[in-house]
Amino acid sequence: MLTTNGSLNNGTQLKYALGIGEGSYLGWKLYAHSGSDAAFRTTMFVYPEQNLGIAIFCNRSDMKPADKAIELSSLLLKPHPDYIPPASLPTIDSNNAEPACLSCYNNFIGKDYIADNGVQCSIIAKNGRIYWRSFGEDLLLKELRADSLVVVNRPQTTLVFQHATKKSGSLRIRKYTRGEERIFRPIQLTTPQSEDIRQYQGTYFSKELGIHCRIIWKGNIEMSIAGTWFHRFKFVGVDDVLSEDWPVEHIVFQRNKRGKITGFAIYNVSVQQILFSKIR
């Protein structure tokens, strides 16, 4: 079960299993997992066909253990006999990374964004250049064409900036990585009245996970899932809540036709739409 890839309700196959990511490197099957906390980073690679395992532990938050695991893999593994190297990615000159029209992106710069899977990011400008701030890193961007920027040190990732229209209603950033699309929308913090927040209180149950969740109000929303309490929540719209804590980075509450809260769904980088129903 740990290495069986999951799938979404619409049938889309994920590269993530029950706690383990599945992929390949140099043509060999790869199982991987990573973890982090304050001032701590770790990565594990396992190559079952080669009986090889690599574990990297870092007591610093600025380290990138996955990069080190890849370096070690390159030293310890020879390519699989059937391995076909991917086409080389284009080289981008970071010294020429200033967009042709910096002011064209003013509507996007200085804002925080969130994707449906709970991933948060920001677009910032420094020294006349634009950066994609994600997971604590500021990634330099270069303009490919109008409204399209590429991440300089990750040229497989492109950001397409969409201005607000009557149809879209607000700004959008479409992120494309190896053919996968992710849509980011601006985060707009809201401050609901305490009487409105109290309607979220109650006990919820996830049939899929078989666990209960309790939500209470103590000047702010507090949530307990399987005995673990989470406190750092902020509203970004009606029934739309963000958190800095995994696995509750993005919570969307659900209502029936009469406007009564019936449950919520959890979204994060590992899972999509884990449903909890309100039972009392």
C-alpha positions in Angstrom: 0.0 0.0 0.0 2.9 2.4 0.8 4.0 2.2 -2.8 0.7 2.1 -4.6 0.0 5.4 -6.3 -3.2 7.2 -5.3 -5.7 8.7 -7.7 -8.2 11.6 -7.6 -12.0 11.2 -7.7 -11.9 12.0 -11.4 -9.5 9.2 -12.0 -6.3 11.3 -12.4 -3.3 9.2 -11.4 -1.0 10.7 -8.8 2.8 10.2 -8.4 2.3 10.0 -4.6 1.4 6.8 -2.8 0.5 6.3 0.9 3.3 8.4 2.2 5.8 7.5 -0.6 6.5 9.2 -3.9 7.1 6.9 -6.8 9.3 7.8 -9.8 12.5 6.9 -11.5 16.1 8.1 -11.8 18.6 7.1 -14.5 15.9 4.5 -15.6 15.7 2.8 -12.2 12.6 2.6 -10.1 12.7 5.1 -7.2 10.7 5.5 -4.0 11.2 8.7 -2.2 10.0 10.7 0.8 11.0 13.9 2.5 10.3 15.8 5.7 11.0 19.0 7.4 10.5 21.1 10.5 12.0 24.2 12.0 15.8 24.1 11.1 15.5 20.5 9.9 15.3 18.9 6.5 15.5 15.2 5.4 15.1 13.1 2.3 15.1 9.3 1.7 15.6 7.6 -1.7 15.2 3.9 -2.2 16.1 2.0 -5.4 14.5 -1.4 -4.9 16.0 -2.9 -8.1 19.5 -2.0 -7.0 19.0 -2.8 -3.3 20.2 0.8 -2.5 18.9 3.3 0.0 20.0 6.9 0.6 19.0 8.9 3.7 20.1 12.6 4.1 19.5 14.4 7.4 20.2 18.2 7.7 20.1 20.2 10.9 19.8 23.4 8.9 16.8 24.9 7.1 18.8 26.3 4.2 20.0 22.9 3.0 18.5 20.9 0.1 18.8 17.2 1.0 17.0 16.1 -2.2 19.7 17.6 -4.3 22.4 15.8 -2.2 20.5 12.5 -2.6 20.5 13.0 -6.4 24.2 13.7 -6.4 24.9 10.5 -4.4 22.6 8.6 -6.8 24.6 9.8 -9.7 27.8 8.6 -8.1 26.5 5.2 -7.0 24.3 4.2 -10.0 25.0 3.5 -13.6 22.1 4.3 -16.0 19.7 1.4 -16.7 20.6 -0.3 -20.0 17.3 0.9 -21.5 17.6 4.4 -20.1 17.1 7.2 -22.7 18.3 10.6 -21.4 15.7 13.4 -21.6 16.2 16.2 -24.1 18.5 18.8 -22.5 16.8 21.9 -21.1 17.7 25.3 -22.6 20.4 27.3 -20.8 19.2 30.6 -19.5 21.5 33.5 -18.8 20.5 34.8 -15.3 22.4 38.0 -16.0 19.7 38.8 -18.5 16.7 38.1 -16.4 15.0 41.5 -16.3 11.6 41.3 -18.0 11.1 43.5 -21.0 8.4 45.4 -19.2 8.6 45.2 -15.4 5.6 47.5 -15.1 3.4 45.0 -17.0 3.5 42.7 -13.9 2.7 45.4 -11.3 -0.7 44.0 -10.7 0.9 40.7 -9.7 3.9 41.9 -7.7 3.7 42.1 -3.9 0.7 39.7 -3.7 0.4 36.3 -2.1 -1.2 33.4 -4.0 -2.6 30.0 -3.3 -3.3 26.9 -5.4 -6.1 24.5 -4.9 -3.7 22.0 -3.3 -2.8 24.5 -0.6 0.6 25.5 -1.9 1.2 29.2 -1.2 3.6 31.5 -3.0 4.4 35.2 -3.7 5.5 37.3 -6.6 8.1 39.9 -5.5 10.5 42.4 -7.2 14.1 43.0 -6.2 16.6 45.2 -8.0 14.4 45.5 -11.0 13.9 41.7 -11.4 10.9 39.5 -10.6 11.1 36.5 -8.3 8.7 33.6 -7.5 8.9 33.1 -3.7 7.9 29.5 -2.9 8.8 27.3 0.1 11.2 29.9 1.5 13.1 30.3 -1.8 13.2 33.4 -4.1 13.4 32.0 -7.6 14.5 34.4 -10.4 12.2 34.7 -13.4 12.9 35.5 -17.0 10.4 36.6 -19.6 9.8 34.2 -22.4 7.1 36.2 -24.1 4.3 38.6 -23.1 2.8 37.5 -19.7 4.9 34.3 -19.6 7.9 33.9 -17.3 10.2 31.0 -16.8 12.1 30.0 -13.6 15.7 30.6 -14.4 17.2 27.6 -12.5 14.2 25.4 -13.2 13.5 26.0 -16.9 10.9 23.2 -16.9 8.6 25.5 -14.9 6.8 28.3 -16.6 4.4 30.9 -15.1 1.6 32.4 -17.2 0.1 35.6 -15.8 -3.6 36.2 -16.6 -5.0 39.7 -15.9 -8.5 40.1 -14.4 -11.3 39.9 -16.9 -15.1 39.9 -16.6 -15.0 36.1 -17.1 -12.2 35.2 -14.7 -13.1 37.9 -12.1 -9.6 38.2 -10.7 -5.9 37.7 -11.4 -4.6 34.2 -12.1 -1.2 32.6 -12.4 -1.0 29.3 -14.3 2.1 27.3 -13.4 3.2 24.6 -15.8 5.8 22.0 -14.8 6.5 19.1 -17.1 3.0 19.4 -18.6 1.2 19.6 -15.2 -0.9 22.7 -14.7 -1.6 24.4 -11.4 -3.7 27.5 -11.0 -2.8 30.1 -8.3 -5.2 32.9 -7.2 -4.5 35.9 -5.0 -4.9 35.5 -1.3 -7.2 38.2 0.2 -7.5 38.0 4.0 -10.9 38.6 5.5 -12.0 39.0 9.1 -15.3 37.3 9.7 -17.4 38.3 12.7 -17.2 36.0 15.7 -20.8 35.0 15.4 -20.1 33.9 11.8 -17.1 31.9 12.8 -19.0 30.0 15.5 -21.1 28.3 12.9 -18.0 26.3 12.0 -17.9 24.8 15.5 -18.8 21.1 15.9 -17.6 17.6 15.4 -16.8 16.2 11.9 -16.0 12.8 10.6 -14.0 11.5 7.6 -15.4 8.3 6.4 -12.3 7.8 4.1 -9.8 8.2 7.0 -12.0 6.9 9.8 -11.1 9.8 12.1 -12.9 12.6 13.9 -12.2 16.3 13.8 -13.4 18.8 16.4 -13.5 22.6 15.7 -13.9 25.1 18.5 -13.8 28.9 18.8 -11.5 30.6 21.3 -11.1 34.0 19.8 -9.9 32.1 16.7 -10.6 28.8 15.1 -8.9 25.8 16.7 -9.1 22.4 15.2 -8.3 18.9 16.6 -7.7 16.0 14.2 -7.0 12.6 15.8 -5.9 14.4 19.0 -3.5 16.9 17.4 -4.5 20.6 17.7 -4.0 23.2 15.0 -4.3 26.9 15.7 -2.8 29.1 13.0 -5.8 29.7 10.7 -6.7 32.7 8.5 -9.7 33.3 6.4 -9.2 34.2 2.8 -12.9 34.3 1.9 -16.3 32.9 3.0 -15.7 29.3 4.0 -12.1 29.4 2.7 -9.4 29.0 5.3 -5.6 28.7 5.2 -3.1 27.4 7.7 0.7 27.2 8.0 0.4 23.7 9.4 0.5 20.4 7.5 -1.8 18.7 6.6 -4.5 21.4 7.0 -2.9 24.1 4.7 -6.1 24.7 2.8 -9.7 24.0 4.1 -12.9 24.7 2.2 -16.1 24.4 4.1 -19.2 23.1 2.4 -22.9 24.2 2.8 -26.2 22.8 1.8 -28.8 24.8 -0.2 -30.1 26.4 3.0 -26.6 27.8 3.8 -25.9 25.4 6.7 -22.4 24.0 7.2 -22.3 20.3 6.3 -18.6 19.6 6.2 -15.3 20.6 4.8 -12.5 19.4 2.5 -8.8 19.4 3.1 -6.3 20.2 0.3 -2.5 20.1 0.5 0.5 19.1 -1.5 0.0 15.4 -0.7 -3.8 15.0 -0.9 -6.8 16.5 -2.6 -10.3 16.9 -1.2 -10.2 14.8 1.9 -13.8 15.1 3.0 -15.1 15.5 6.6 -18.9 15.6 7.3 -20.4 17.5 10.2 -22.1 15.1 12.5 -23.0 17.4 15.4 
